[in-house]
């Protein structure tokens, strides 16, 4: 089966489908407690769970018609994180999300990747778009604000408060 996952390019990044070769780098990100502090239940996950996440991200594309991209540093070819759309069953809406390995923080790559993904919104027919950010996650709140999202409300989600940022239609 061939998946039609668009490949995108920014000044510094390649947004592409996850591949088996990404597992070591992605598992290392997922094992880092500081990276995972604001994701899911707030704790690191093991290699097997990282593999399952990658499979979920790939499977999301044919099920929803959009999904998460692996983020590759264009200069080095290293996996730096993930960004894109996510809406599993039971989610409060189509979410624009991002995650970077800690060594890539502070370089504007999350904003760059999320902006590239956001530019594809109409292509995927996503009318209502949100970003879910834990209240104390100042870095991700800043990314959402830079993308033009507005803080709409706080909800209890996955057992903890979450800010719902709404991205205006383009």
DSSP file (Angstrom, degrees, kcal/mol; ACC not computed):
  #  RESIDUE AA STRUCTURE BP1 BP2  ACC     N-H-->O    O-->H-N    N-H-->O    O-->H-N    TCO  KAPPA ALPHA  PHI   PSI    X-CA   Y-CA   Z-CA
    1    1 A X              0   0    0      0, 0.0     2,-0.5     0, 0.0     0, 0.0   0.000 360.0 360.0 360.0 132.6    0.0    0.0    0.0
    2    2 A X        -     0   0    0      2,-0.0     2,-0.4     0, 0.0     0, 0.0  -0.901 360.0-146.8-103.4 126.0    1.3    3.4   -0.9
    3    3 A X        -     0   0    0     -2,-0.5     2,-1.2     2,-0.1    14,-0.1  -0.722   9.4-138.1 -91.3 141.3    0.3    6.3    1.4
    4    4 A X        +     0   0    0     -2,-0.4     2,-0.7     2,-0.0    -1,-0.0  -0.634  41.4 156.3 -97.9  74.8   -0.2    9.7   -0.1
    5    5 A X        -     0   0    0     -2,-1.2    12,-0.3    61,-0.0    -2,-0.1  -0.897  42.0-126.3-101.7 113.6    1.5   11.7    2.6
    6    6 A X        -     0   0    0     -2,-0.7     2,-0.5    10,-0.1    -2,-0.0  -0.257  13.7-136.8 -61.8 145.0    2.6   15.0    1.1
    7    7 A X        -     0   0    0      9,-0.1     2,-0.3    62,-0.0     9,-0.2  -0.912  24.8-168.6-102.2 124.8    6.3   15.9    1.6
    8    8 A X  E     -A   15   0A   0      7,-2.6     7,-2.6    -2,-0.5     2,-0.4  -0.835   7.6-155.5-116.1 152.6    6.8   19.6    2.5
    9    9 A X  E     +A   14   0A   0     -2,-0.3     5,-0.2     5,-0.2     2,-0.2  -0.989  12.0 175.3-129.0 136.5    9.9   21.7    2.7
   10   10 A X        -     0   0    0      3,-2.7   103,-0.0    -2,-0.4   102,-0.0  -0.607  55.3 -81.6-118.6-173.1   10.7   24.8    4.7
   11   11 A X  S    S+     0   0    0     -2,-0.2     3,-0.0     1,-0.2    -2,-0.0   0.879 126.8  10.2 -58.3 -37.6   13.9   26.7    4.9
   12   12 A X  S    S+     0   0    0     62,-0.1    62,-2.9    97,-0.1    63,-0.5   0.524 120.3  63.1-120.7  -8.7   15.4   24.3    7.5
   13   13 A X  E     - B   0  73A   0     60,-0.2    -3,-2.7    61,-0.1     2,-0.5  -0.854  52.6-151.6-127.3 153.9   13.0   21.3    7.6
   14   14 A X  E     -AB   9  72A   0     58,-2.3    58,-2.6    -2,-0.3     2,-0.6  -0.997  16.7-155.7-116.2 123.5   11.6   18.5    5.6
   15   15 A X  E     +AB   8  71A   0     -7,-2.6    -7,-2.6    -2,-0.5     2,-0.3  -0.901  35.7 145.7 -98.3 119.1    8.1   17.4    6.7
   16   16 A X  E     - B   0  70A   0     54,-2.3    54,-3.6    -2,-0.6    -9,-0.1  -0.860  50.7 -69.5-146.5 173.2    7.7   13.8    5.6
   17   17 A X        -     0   0    0    -12,-0.3     2,-0.1    -2,-0.3    52,-0.1  -0.367  56.7-101.4 -66.2 147.8    6.1   10.4    6.5
   18   18 A X        -     0   0    0     50,-0.3     2,-0.3    36,-0.2    -1,-0.1  -0.455  42.4-164.5 -65.3 145.7    7.5    8.5    9.4
   19   19 A X    >   -     0   0    0     -2,-0.1     3,-2.2    -3,-0.1     4,-0.3  -0.897  34.6-106.8-130.7 159.9    9.8    5.7    8.4
   20   20 A X  G >  S+     0   0    0     -2,-0.3     3,-1.7     1,-0.3     4,-0.3   0.833 116.8  65.5 -56.1 -33.6   11.2    2.7   10.3
   21   21 A X  G 3  S+     0   0    0      1,-0.3     4,-0.4     2,-0.1     3,-0.3   0.636  90.5  67.0 -65.5 -12.9   14.7    4.4   10.3
   22   22 A X  G <> S+     0   0    0     -3,-2.2     4,-2.9     1,-0.2     5,-0.3   0.600  74.3  91.6 -81.2 -11.7   13.2    7.1   12.6
   23   23 A X  H <> S+     0   0    0     -3,-1.7     4,-3.3    -4,-0.3     5,-0.3   0.892  81.8  50.1 -57.9 -47.7   12.6    4.8   15.5
   24   24 A X  H  > S+     0   0    0     -3,-0.3     4,-1.9    -4,-0.3    -1,-0.2   0.942 117.4  39.7 -57.4 -49.5   15.9    5.3   17.4
   25   25 A X  H  > S+     0   0    0     -4,-0.4     4,-1.9     2,-0.2    -1,-0.2   0.906 118.5  47.3 -67.9 -41.2   15.7    9.1   17.3
   26   26 A X  H  X S+     0   0    0     -4,-2.9     4,-2.5     1,-0.2    -2,-0.2   0.913 111.1  51.1 -68.2 -41.0   11.9    9.1   18.0
   27   27 A X  H  X S+     0   0    0     -4,-3.3     4,-1.5    -5,-0.3    -1,-0.2   0.882 108.1  53.3 -62.3 -37.9   12.3    6.6   20.9
   28   28 A X  H  X S+     0   0    0     -4,-1.9     4,-0.6    -5,-0.3    -1,-0.2   0.912 109.8  48.0 -63.4 -41.9   15.0    8.8   22.4
   29   29 A X  H >< S+     0   0    0     -4,-1.9     3,-1.3     1,-0.2     7,-0.2   0.944 112.3  48.8 -60.6 -47.3   12.7   11.8   22.3
   30   30 A X  H 3< S+     0   0    0     -4,-2.5    15,-2.5     1,-0.3    -1,-0.2   0.735 107.3  55.8 -67.7 -23.0    9.9    9.9   23.8
   31   31 A X  H 3< S+     0   0    0     -4,-1.5     2,-0.7    13,-0.2    -1,-0.3   0.583  84.9  97.3 -83.5 -10.7   12.2    8.6   26.6
   32   32 A X    <X  -     0   0    0     -3,-1.3     4,-2.2    -4,-0.6     3,-0.3  -0.712  63.9-156.1 -84.5 112.0   13.2   12.1   27.6
   33   33 A X  H  > S+     0   0    0     -2,-0.7     4,-0.6     1,-0.2    -1,-0.2   0.842  92.6  52.5 -58.2 -36.4   11.0   13.1   30.6
   34   34 A X  H  4 S+     0   0    0      2,-0.2     3,-0.5     1,-0.2     4,-0.3   0.886 109.7  48.3 -70.1 -37.8   11.4   16.8   29.8
   35   35 A X  H >4 S+     0   0    0     -3,-0.3     3,-0.5     1,-0.2    -2,-0.2   0.911 117.8  41.3 -64.8 -42.2   10.3   16.4   26.2
   36   36 A X  H >< S+     0   0    0     -4,-2.2     3,-1.6    -7,-0.2     6,-0.3   0.424  83.1 105.6 -88.7   1.4    7.3   14.4   27.2
   37   37 A X  T 3< S+     0   0    0     -4,-0.6    -1,-0.2    -3,-0.5    -2,-0.1   0.811  91.1  31.4 -51.4 -36.6    6.4   16.5   30.2
   38   38 A X  T <  S+     0   0    0     -3,-0.5     2,-0.4    -4,-0.3    96,-0.3   0.314 102.5  93.7-107.5   6.8    3.4   18.1   28.5
   39   39 A X  S X  S-     0   0    0     -3,-1.6     3,-2.8    94,-0.1     4,-0.4  -0.836  96.8 -38.7-106.8 136.7    2.4   15.2   26.2
   40   40 A X  T 3  S-     0   0    0     -2,-0.4    -3,-0.0     1,-0.3    -4,-0.0  -0.260 131.8  -6.9  56.5-124.7   -0.3   12.6   27.1
   41   41 A X  T 3  S-     0   0    0      2,-0.2    -1,-0.3     3,-0.0     3,-0.1   0.388 103.5-105.6 -87.1   5.7    0.0   11.7   30.8
   42   42 A X  S <  S+     0   0    0     -3,-2.8     2,-0.3     1,-0.3    -2,-0.2   0.614  84.1 103.9  87.9  13.0    3.2   13.8   31.2
   43   43 A X  S    S-     0   0    0     -4,-0.4    -1,-0.3     1,-0.1    -2,-0.2  -0.862  74.2 -93.4-126.5 161.9    5.7   11.0   31.4
   44   44 A X        -     0   0    0     -2,-0.3     2,-0.3   -13,-0.2   -13,-0.2  -0.254  36.6-143.8 -66.1 158.5    8.2    9.4   29.1
   45   45 A X        -     0   0    0    -15,-2.5    -1,-0.0   -18,-0.2   -13,-0.0  -0.914  15.0-113.7-124.1 154.6    7.3    6.4   27.1
   46   46 A X     >  -     0   0    0     -2,-0.3     4,-2.2     1,-0.1     5,-0.2  -0.168  36.6 -93.2 -81.6 176.9    9.4    3.3   26.2
   47   47 A X  H  > S+     0   0    0      1,-0.2     4,-2.4     2,-0.2     5,-0.2   0.870 123.7  53.3 -58.7 -41.9   10.6    2.2   22.7
   48   48 A X  H  > S+     0   0    0      1,-0.2     4,-2.1     2,-0.2    -1,-0.2   0.908 110.4  47.2 -63.0 -41.4    7.7   -0.1   22.1
   49   49 A X  H  > S+     0   0    0      2,-0.2     4,-2.2     1,-0.2    -1,-0.2   0.868 109.7  53.8 -68.1 -35.5    5.2    2.8   22.8
   50   50 A X  H  X S+     0   0    0     -4,-2.2     4,-2.3     2,-0.2    -2,-0.2   0.913 108.2  50.3 -63.4 -41.9    7.3    5.1   20.5
   51   51 A X  H  X S+     0   0    0     -4,-2.4     4,-2.4     1,-0.2    -2,-0.2   0.921 109.8  50.5 -60.0 -44.7    6.9    2.5   17.8
   52   52 A X  H  X S+     0   0    0     -4,-2.1     4,-2.5     1,-0.2    -1,-0.2   0.882 108.5  52.3 -63.1 -38.2    3.2    2.4   18.3
   53   53 A X  H  X S+     0   0    0     -4,-2.2     4,-2.7     2,-0.2    -1,-0.2   0.931 108.7  49.8 -62.8 -44.3    2.9    6.1   18.1
   54   54 A X  H  X S+     0   0    0     -4,-2.3     4,-2.2     1,-0.2    -2,-0.2   0.919 111.9  48.4 -60.0 -42.7    4.8    6.2   14.8
   55   55 A X  H  X S+     0   0    0     -4,-2.4     4,-2.7     1,-0.2    -1,-0.2   0.892 110.9  51.3 -64.3 -39.3    2.4    3.5   13.5
   56   56 A X  H  X S+     0   0    0     -4,-2.5     4,-1.8     2,-0.2    -2,-0.2   0.918 108.8  50.7 -62.8 -43.6   -0.6    5.5   14.7
   57   57 A X  H  X S+     0   0    0     -4,-2.7     4,-0.8     1,-0.2    11,-0.3   0.906 113.0  45.7 -63.0 -40.8    0.7    8.6   13.0
   58   58 A X  H >X S+     0   0    0     -4,-2.2     3,-0.8     1,-0.2     4,-0.6   0.925 113.8  48.9 -66.4 -44.4    1.1    6.7    9.7
   59   59 A X  H 3X S+     0   0    0     -4,-2.7     4,-1.3     1,-0.2    -1,-0.2   0.744  98.6  69.2 -67.9 -23.6   -2.3    5.1   10.1
   60   60 A X  H 3X>S+     0   0    0     -4,-1.8     4,-2.8     1,-0.2     5,-0.6   0.857  89.5  65.1 -62.2 -36.0   -3.9    8.4   10.8
   61   61 A X  H <X5S+     0   0    0     -3,-0.8     4,-2.6    -4,-0.8    -1,-0.2   0.938 105.9  37.5 -58.2 -54.8   -3.4    9.6    7.2
   62   62 A X  H  <5S+     0   0    0     -4,-0.6    -1,-0.2     1,-0.2    -2,-0.2   0.816 119.3  50.7 -70.8 -25.3   -5.6    7.1    5.4
   63   63 A X  H  <5S+     0   0    0     -4,-1.3    -2,-0.2     1,-0.1    -1,-0.2   0.883 129.8  15.1 -76.7 -38.4   -8.2    7.2    8.1
   64   64 A X  H  <5S-     0   0    0     -4,-2.8    -3,-0.2     2,-0.4    -2,-0.2   0.626  96.0-120.1-110.5 -20.0   -8.6   11.0    8.4
   65   65 A X  S  <<S+     0   0    0     -4,-2.6     2,-0.3    -5,-0.6    -4,-0.2   0.532  91.1  54.2  86.8   5.2   -6.9   12.2    5.2
   66   66 A X        +     0   0    0     -6,-0.5    -2,-0.4    -5,-0.1     2,-0.3  -0.943  61.6 140.1-156.2 170.5   -4.4   14.2    7.2
   67   67 A X        -     0   0    0     -2,-0.3    18,-2.3    -3,-0.1     2,-0.3  -0.969  45.2 -36.2 177.9-162.5   -1.9   13.6   10.0
   68   68 A X  E     - C   0  84A   0    -11,-0.3     2,-0.3    16,-0.3   -50,-0.3  -0.656  43.8-149.3 -90.1 141.2    1.5   14.1   11.6
   69   69 A X  E     - C   0  83A   0     14,-3.4    14,-1.9    -2,-0.3     2,-0.3  -0.830  17.9-120.5-103.9 148.8    4.7   14.5    9.7
   70   70 A X  E     -BC  16  82A   0    -54,-3.6   -54,-2.3    -2,-0.3     2,-0.6  -0.698  30.5-134.4 -76.5 141.1    8.1   13.5   10.9
   71   71 A X  E     -BC  15  81A   0     10,-2.8     9,-3.2    -2,-0.3    10,-1.1  -0.902  22.9-171.9-105.6 120.2   10.4   16.5   11.0
   72   72 A X  E     -BC  14  79A   0    -58,-2.6   -58,-2.3    -2,-0.6     2,-0.5  -0.930  28.8-120.5-113.3 132.2   13.8   16.1    9.4
   73   73 A X  E  >  -B   13   0A   0      5,-3.1     4,-3.1    -2,-0.5   -60,-0.2  -0.602  23.0-147.2 -67.3 118.8   16.6   18.7    9.7
   74   74 A X  T  4 S+     0   0    0    -62,-2.9    -1,-0.2    -2,-0.5   -61,-0.1   0.828  92.4  49.4 -62.5 -33.0   17.2   19.5    6.0
   75   75 A X  T  4 S+     0   0    0    -63,-0.5    -1,-0.2     1,-0.1   -62,-0.1   0.902 127.4  19.2 -74.6 -41.3   20.9   20.1    6.6
   76   76 A X  T  4 S-     0   0    0      2,-0.1    -2,-0.2    -3,-0.1    -1,-0.1   0.672  91.1-127.3-105.8 -19.9   21.8   17.0    8.6
   77   77 A X     <  +     0   0    0     -4,-3.1     2,-0.2     1,-0.3    -3,-0.1   0.474  59.7 144.4  82.2   1.5   19.0   14.5    7.8
   78   78 A X        -     0   0    0     -5,-0.2    -5,-3.1    -6,-0.1     2,-0.4  -0.478  57.4-114.4 -75.4 142.8   18.4   14.0   11.6
   79   79 A X  E     +C   72   0A   0     -7,-0.2    -7,-0.3    -2,-0.2     3,-0.1  -0.652  36.2 175.3 -72.2 126.5   14.9   13.5   12.9
   80   80 A X  E     -     0   0A   0     -9,-3.2    21,-2.8    -2,-0.4     2,-0.3   0.584  51.6 -70.4-110.2 -15.6   14.1   16.5   15.1
   81   81 A X  E     -CD  71 100A   0    -10,-1.1   -10,-2.8    19,-0.3     2,-0.3  -0.985  51.4 -76.4 162.9-151.7   10.5   15.9   16.0
   82   82 A X  E     +CD  70  99A   0     17,-2.8    17,-2.5    -2,-0.3     2,-0.3  -0.980  33.3 170.4-146.1 154.8    7.0   15.8   14.7
   83   83 A X  E     +CD  69  98A   0    -14,-1.9   -14,-3.4    -2,-0.3     2,-0.3  -0.967  29.8  73.8-161.1 152.7    4.3   18.2   13.7
   84   84 A X  E    S-CD  68  97A   0     13,-2.2    13,-3.0    -2,-0.3   -16,-0.3  -0.982  72.9 -20.8 144.2-152.1    0.9   18.2   12.0
   85   85 A X  E     + D   0  96A   0    -18,-2.3     2,-0.3    -2,-0.3    11,-0.2  -0.688  44.5 178.4-103.5 147.5   -2.7   17.2   12.5
   86   86 A X  E     + D   0  95A   0      9,-1.9     9,-2.3    -2,-0.3     7,-0.1  -0.965  14.0 154.5-150.2 125.7   -4.1   14.7   14.9
   87   87 A X        +     0   0    0     -2,-0.3     3,-0.1     7,-0.2     7,-0.1  -0.428  14.7 175.6-152.3  71.4   -7.7   13.7   15.6
   88   88 A X    >   -     0   0    0      1,-0.2     3,-2.1     5,-0.1     5,-0.2  -0.295  52.8 -69.1 -70.0 165.3   -8.1   10.3   17.0
   89   89 A X  T 3  S+     0   0    0      1,-0.3    -1,-0.2     3,-0.1     3,-0.1  -0.283 124.6  22.6 -54.5 134.5  -11.6    9.1   18.0
   90   90 A X  T 3  S+     0   0    0      1,-0.3    -1,-0.3    -3,-0.1     2,-0.1   0.349  88.0 136.3  89.4  -5.9  -12.9   11.0   21.0
   91   91 A X    <   -     0   0    0     -3,-2.1    -1,-0.3     1,-0.1     3,-0.1  -0.422  65.0-119.6 -72.7 151.2  -10.6   14.0   20.5
   92   92 A X  S    S-     0   0    0      1,-0.1     2,-0.3    -3,-0.1    -1,-0.1   0.467  78.9 -44.6 -73.9   1.3  -12.3   17.5   20.9
   93   93 A X  S    S-     0   0    0     -5,-0.2     2,-0.4    -7,-0.1    -1,-0.1  -0.914  86.9 -42.4 159.4 178.1  -11.4   18.4   17.3
   94   94 A X  E     - e   0 129A   0     34,-0.7    36,-2.7    -2,-0.3     2,-0.4  -0.608  63.9-153.8 -70.4 125.6   -8.7   18.4   14.7
   95   95 A X  E     -De  86 130A   0     -9,-2.3    -9,-1.9    -2,-0.4     2,-0.6  -0.859  16.3-149.8-109.4 137.2   -5.6   19.4   16.5
   96   96 A X  E     +D   85   0A   0     34,-2.9     2,-0.3    -2,-0.4   -11,-0.2  -0.931  36.9 168.1 -97.0 118.0   -2.4   21.1   15.2
   97   97 A X  E     -D   84   0A   0    -13,-3.0   -13,-2.2    -2,-0.6     2,-0.3  -0.822  21.0-168.2-132.2 169.7    0.4   19.8   17.4
   98   98 A X  E     -D   83   0A   0     -2,-0.3     2,-0.3   -15,-0.2   -15,-0.2  -0.988   5.4-177.6-155.9 152.7    4.2   19.7   17.5
   99   99 A X  E     -D   82   0A   0    -17,-2.5   -17,-2.8    -2,-0.3     2,-0.4  -0.935   8.6-172.6-154.9 130.6    7.0   18.0   19.5
  100  100 A X  E     -D   81   0A   0     -2,-0.3   -19,-0.3   -19,-0.2     2,-0.1  -0.950  32.2-105.3-125.9 147.7   10.7   18.5   19.2
  101  101 A X    >   -     0   0    0    -21,-2.8     3,-2.3    -2,-0.4     4,-0.3  -0.412  41.1-111.9 -62.1 147.0   13.7   16.7   20.7
  102  102 A X  G >  S+     0   0    0      1,-0.3     3,-1.7     2,-0.2    -1,-0.1   0.822 114.2  62.8 -57.4 -35.4   15.2   18.9   23.4
  103  103 A X  G 3  S+     0   0    0      1,-0.3    -1,-0.3     3,-0.0    -2,-0.0   0.655 103.5  51.9 -65.3 -12.2   18.4   19.6   21.5
  104  104 A X  G X  S+     0   0    0     -3,-2.3     3,-0.8   -24,-0.2     5,-0.4   0.409  84.6 116.5-102.8  -0.5   16.3   21.3   18.9
  105  105 A X  T <   +     0   0    0     -3,-1.7    -4,-0.0    -4,-0.3    -3,-0.0  -0.259  66.7  29.8 -66.7 155.0   14.4   23.7   21.3
  106  106 A X  T 3  S+     0   0    0      1,-0.1    -1,-0.2    33,-0.0    -4,-0.0   0.597  91.4  96.9  77.9  12.5   14.8   27.4   21.1
  107  107 A X  S <  S-     0   0    0     -3,-0.8    -2,-0.1     0, 0.0    -1,-0.1   0.374  95.6-111.3-113.0   2.0   15.5   27.6   17.3
  108  108 A X  S  > S+     0   0    0     -4,-0.1     4,-2.2     3,-0.0     5,-0.1   0.587  79.2 127.8  80.3   9.6   12.0   28.4   16.1
  109  109 A X  H  >  +     0   0    0     -5,-0.4     4,-2.7     2,-0.2     5,-0.2   0.843  67.1  55.3 -71.4 -32.8   11.6   25.0   14.4
  110  110 A X  H  > S+     0   0    0      2,-0.2     4,-2.7     1,-0.2     5,-0.2   0.939 111.9  44.0 -63.6 -45.1    8.3   24.2   16.1
  111  111 A X  H  > S+     0   0    0      2,-0.2     4,-2.5     1,-0.2    -2,-0.2   0.916 113.8  50.9 -64.2 -43.1    6.8   27.4   14.8
  112  112 A X  H  X S+     0   0    0     -4,-2.2     4,-1.7     2,-0.2    -2,-0.2   0.922 114.8  42.6 -61.1 -45.5    8.4   26.8   11.3
  113  113 A X  H  X S+     0   0    0     -4,-2.7     4,-2.3     2,-0.2    -2,-0.2   0.926 115.4  48.2 -68.2 -45.2    7.0   23.3   11.1
  114  114 A X  H  X S+     0   0    0     -4,-2.7     4,-3.0    -5,-0.2    -2,-0.2   0.871 110.0  53.0 -65.2 -36.2    3.6   24.2   12.5
  115  115 A X  H  X S+     0   0    0     -4,-2.5     4,-1.7    -5,-0.2    -1,-0.2   0.905 109.1  49.4 -64.9 -40.7    3.3   27.1   10.1
  116  116 A X  H  < S+     0   0    0     -4,-1.7     4,-0.3    -5,-0.2    -2,-0.2   0.909 113.9  45.9 -64.2 -41.7    4.1   24.8    7.2
  117  117 A X  H >< S+     0   0    0     -4,-2.3     3,-2.0     1,-0.2     4,-0.2   0.926 109.3  54.9 -65.1 -44.4    1.4   22.3    8.4
  118  118 A X  H >< S+     0   0    0     -4,-3.0     3,-1.7     1,-0.3     4,-0.3   0.837  98.2  63.2 -58.9 -33.9   -1.1   25.1    8.9
  119  119 A X  T 3< S+     0   0    0     -4,-1.7    -1,-0.3     1,-0.3     3,-0.2   0.662 100.1  55.2 -65.6 -14.9   -0.6   26.3    5.3
  120  120 A X  T <> S+     0   0    0     -3,-2.0     4,-1.4    -4,-0.3    -1,-0.3   0.411  76.6 103.7 -95.5   0.2   -2.0   22.9    4.3
  121  121 A X  H X>>S+     0   0    0     -3,-1.7     5,-1.9     1,-0.2     4,-0.5   0.887  81.0  45.7 -52.7 -49.2   -5.2   23.2    6.3
  122  122 A X  H >45S+     0   0    0     -4,-0.3     3,-1.0     1,-0.2    -1,-0.2   0.871 106.0  61.1 -65.1 -36.3   -7.5   24.1    3.3
  123  123 A X  H 345S+     0   0    0      1,-0.3    -1,-0.2    -3,-0.2    -2,-0.2   0.850 110.8  40.9 -55.7 -35.8   -6.0   21.2    1.3
  124  124 A X  H <<5S-     0   0    0     -4,-1.4    -1,-0.3    -3,-0.5    -2,-0.2   0.455 110.9-121.5 -95.9  -2.1   -7.2   18.8    3.9
  125  125 A X  T <<5 +     0   0    0     -3,-1.0     2,-0.8    -4,-0.5    -3,-0.2   0.831  50.6 163.0  68.9  33.0  -10.6   20.5    4.4
  126  126 A X      < +     0   0    0     -5,-1.9    -1,-0.2     1,-0.2     3,-0.1  -0.764   9.3 171.4 -89.3 109.7  -10.1   21.2    8.1
  127  127 A X        +     0   0    0     -2,-0.8     2,-0.6     1,-0.2    -1,-0.2   0.952  67.5  40.0 -83.5 -54.3  -12.6   23.9    9.1
  128  128 A X  S    S+     0   0    0     41,-0.0   -34,-0.7    38,-0.0     2,-0.4  -0.874  73.4 179.1-101.2 121.4  -12.3   23.9   12.9
  129  129 A X  E     +eF  94 167A   0     38,-0.6    38,-2.7    -2,-0.6     2,-0.3  -0.980   2.1 174.3-128.9 132.8   -8.7   23.6   14.1
  130  130 A X  E     -eF  95 166A   0    -36,-2.7   -34,-2.9    -2,-0.4     2,-0.4  -0.842  22.3-146.3-128.3 164.2   -7.4   23.7   17.7
  131  131 A X  E     - F   0 165A   0     34,-2.1    34,-3.0    -2,-0.3     2,-0.6  -0.996  16.2-146.5-128.4 133.3   -4.2   23.2   19.6
  132  132 A X  E     + F   0 164A   0     -2,-0.4     2,-0.4    32,-0.2    32,-0.2  -0.886  24.7 173.1-102.7 121.8   -4.3   21.6   23.0
  133  133 A X  E     - F   0 163A   0     30,-2.4    30,-3.3    -2,-0.6     2,-0.1  -0.992  34.8-119.4-135.1 128.7   -1.7   23.0   25.4
  134  134 A X    >   -     0   0    0     -2,-0.4     3,-2.1   -96,-0.3    28,-0.2  -0.428  34.9-117.1 -61.6 139.6   -1.1   22.3   29.1
  135  135 A X  T 3  S+     0   0    0     26,-0.4    -1,-0.1     1,-0.3    27,-0.1   0.808 112.0  48.8 -53.8 -36.1   -1.5   25.7   31.0
  136  136 A X  T 3  S+     0   0    0      1,-0.1     2,-1.8     2,-0.0    -1,-0.3   0.509  82.3 101.5 -84.2  -2.4    2.1   25.7   32.3
  137  137 A X    <>  +     0   0    0     -3,-2.1     4,-2.0     1,-0.2     5,-0.2  -0.571  44.4 169.7 -84.5  81.8    3.6   24.9   28.9
  138  138 A X  H  >  +     0   0    0     -2,-1.8     4,-2.2     1,-0.2    -1,-0.2   0.836  69.9  57.2 -64.7 -35.5    4.7   28.4   28.0
  139  139 A X  H  > S+     0   0    0      2,-0.2     4,-1.8     1,-0.2    -1,-0.2   0.946 110.9  41.7 -63.2 -47.9    6.8   27.4   25.0
  140  140 A X  H  > S+     0   0    0      1,-0.2     4,-2.6     2,-0.2    -1,-0.2   0.854 112.0  55.4 -70.6 -33.4    3.9   25.8   23.2
  141  141 A X  H  X S+     0   0    0     -4,-2.0     4,-2.3     1,-0.2    -1,-0.2   0.907 107.9  50.0 -61.6 -40.0    1.5   28.6   24.2
  142  142 A X  H  X S+     0   0    0     -4,-2.2     4,-2.5     2,-0.2    -2,-0.2   0.884 109.6  50.8 -65.7 -38.9    3.9   31.0   22.6
  143  143 A X  H  X S+     0   0    0     -4,-1.8     4,-1.8     2,-0.2    -2,-0.2   0.951 110.2  49.4 -62.4 -48.5    4.0   28.9   19.4
  144  144 A X  H  <>S+     0   0    0     -4,-2.6     5,-2.2     1,-0.2     4,-0.3   0.917 112.4  48.0 -57.3 -44.2    0.2   28.8   19.2
  145  145 A X  H ><5S+     0   0    0     -4,-2.3     3,-1.6     1,-0.2    -1,-0.2   0.909 108.7  53.4 -64.2 -42.4    0.1   32.6   19.7
  146  146 A X  H 3<5S+     0   0    0     -4,-2.5    -1,-0.2     1,-0.3    -2,-0.2   0.810 105.0  56.4 -62.2 -28.5    2.7   33.1   17.0
  147  147 A X  T 3<5S-     0   0    0     -4,-1.8    -1,-0.3    -5,-0.2    -2,-0.2   0.528 124.3-105.4 -80.1  -5.5    0.6   31.1   14.6
  148  148 A X  T < 5S+     0   0    0     -3,-1.6    20,-0.5    -4,-0.3    -3,-0.2   0.512  71.8 143.6  95.3   5.5   -2.4   33.4   15.2
  149  149 A X      < -     0   0    0     -5,-2.2     2,-0.4    -6,-0.2    -1,-0.3  -0.383  38.9-142.6 -74.1 156.8   -4.4   31.1   17.5
  150  150 A X  E     -G  166   0A   0     16,-2.4    16,-2.8    -2,-0.1     2,-0.6  -0.959  20.9-110.8-122.1 143.4   -6.4   32.6   20.3
  151  151 A X  E     +G  165   0A   0     -2,-0.4    14,-0.2    14,-0.2     3,-0.1  -0.591  41.0 172.6 -71.1 116.1   -6.8   31.0   23.8
  152  152 A X  E     -     0   0A   0     12,-2.8     2,-0.3    -2,-0.6    -1,-0.2   0.844  51.4 -35.3 -98.0 -40.3  -10.5   30.1   23.8
  153  153 A X  E     -G  164   0A   0     11,-1.1    11,-3.2     2,-0.0     2,-0.4  -0.980  49.1-109.1-170.8 170.8  -11.1   28.1   27.0
  154  154 A X  E     +G  163   0A   0     -2,-0.3     2,-0.3     9,-0.2     9,-0.2  -0.977  36.5 177.4-117.3 133.3   -9.7   25.6   29.5
  155  155 A X  E     -G  162   0A   0      7,-2.7     7,-2.7    -2,-0.4     2,-0.6  -0.879  36.7-107.3-129.2 161.7  -11.1   22.1   29.7
  156  156 A X  E     +G  161   0A   0     -2,-0.3     2,-0.4     5,-0.2     5,-0.2  -0.834  48.7 169.1 -87.5 121.4  -10.4   19.0   31.6
  157  157 A X  E >   -G  160   0A   0      3,-3.2     3,-1.2    -2,-0.6    -2,-0.0  -0.990  61.2  -7.6-142.1 128.0   -8.7   16.6   29.1
  158  158 A X  T 3  S-     0   0    0     -2,-0.4    -1,-0.1     1,-0.2     3,-0.1   0.850 131.3 -52.8  53.4  37.4   -7.0   13.3   29.8
  159  159 A X  T 3  S+     0   0    0      1,-0.2     2,-0.3    -3,-0.0    -1,-0.2   0.577 124.1  73.3  82.8  11.1   -7.3   14.0   33.5
  160  160 A X  E <  S- G   0 157A   0     -3,-1.2    -3,-3.2    -5,-0.0    -1,-0.2  -0.985  88.2 -86.4-150.4 158.4   -5.7   17.5   33.6
  161  161 A X  E     - G   0 156A   0     -2,-0.3   -26,-0.4    -5,-0.2     2,-0.4  -0.414  44.4-173.7 -66.4 142.6   -6.5   21.0   32.6
  162  162 A X  E     - G   0 155A   0     -7,-2.7    -7,-2.7   -28,-0.2     2,-0.4  -1.000  22.5-129.9-139.2 135.1   -5.7   21.9   29.0
  163  163 A X  E     -FG 133 154A   0    -30,-3.3   -30,-2.4    -2,-0.4     2,-0.7  -0.718  19.6-145.2 -81.1 133.1   -5.9   25.2   27.2
  164  164 A X  E     -FG 132 153A   0    -11,-3.2   -12,-2.8    -2,-0.4   -11,-1.1  -0.903  14.0-165.9-100.6 111.8   -7.8   25.0   23.9
  165  165 A X  E     -FG 131 151A   0    -34,-3.0   -34,-2.1    -2,-0.7     2,-0.5  -0.859   8.7-149.1 -96.4 129.8   -6.3   27.4   21.4
  166  166 A X  E     -FG 130 150A   0    -16,-2.8   -16,-2.4    -2,-0.5     2,-0.6  -0.880   1.9-147.0-105.3 129.2   -8.4   28.0   18.3
  167  167 A X  E     -F  129   0A   0    -38,-2.7   -38,-0.6    -2,-0.5   -18,-0.2  -0.831  23.1-126.3 -93.1 120.6   -6.8   28.7   14.9
  168  168 A X        -     0   0    0     -2,-0.6   -40,-0.0   -20,-0.5     2,-0.0  -0.302  34.2 -92.6 -64.7 150.2   -8.9   31.1   12.9
  169  169 A X              0   0    0      1,-0.1    -1,-0.1   -48,-0.0   -42,-0.1  -0.367 360.0 360.0 -61.8 141.8   -9.9   30.0    9.4
  170  170 A X              0   0    0     -3,-0.1    -1,-0.1    -2,-0.0    -2,-0.1   0.463 360.0 360.0 -73.3 360.0   -7.4   31.2    6.8
